[in-house]
């Protein structure tokens, strides 16, 4: 709510407030350290996988947890499924920042937090 506080790195809303040593976004519930925000302002432009590796267009990734596919008739992606040739989205859609063709499922959007660079 203050102009001196940064926008939320997850949803980019400007309603950030301080709660102790953390900054909090009431819109998406994301919490982060103010020191981490000051230390790496350019890092938010990079998309990182579940273990912190930087992802790029064309990378091959592996799914790190079972995922249910909405609208897929009860189908799911299993741990270890390899996805080749990912494409990073310029603007995330509902937290999904990767566009990919998944074998056996077709074109899907994935969250970087559920994949690991292969």
MOHU-V574146 format. One record per run of one state. SS is the DSSP state (a for helix, b for strand, c for the rest). FROM is the first residue (numbers start at 1). LEN is the number of residues. If there is no record, write none. Layout:
SS,FROM,LEN / SS,FROM,LEN
//
This chain:
c,1,15 / b,16,4 / c,20,2 / b,22,4 / c,26,5 / b,31,3 / a,34,6 / c,40,3 / a,43,3 / c,46,1 / b,47,2 / c,49,5 / b,54,2 / c,56,5 / b,61,3 / c,64,3 / b,67,2 / c,69,7 / b,76,2 / c,78,4 / b,82,2 / c,84,3 / b,87,7 / c,94,2 / b,96,7 / c,103,3 / b,106,5 / c,111,1 / a,112,3 / b,115,3 / c,118,1
//
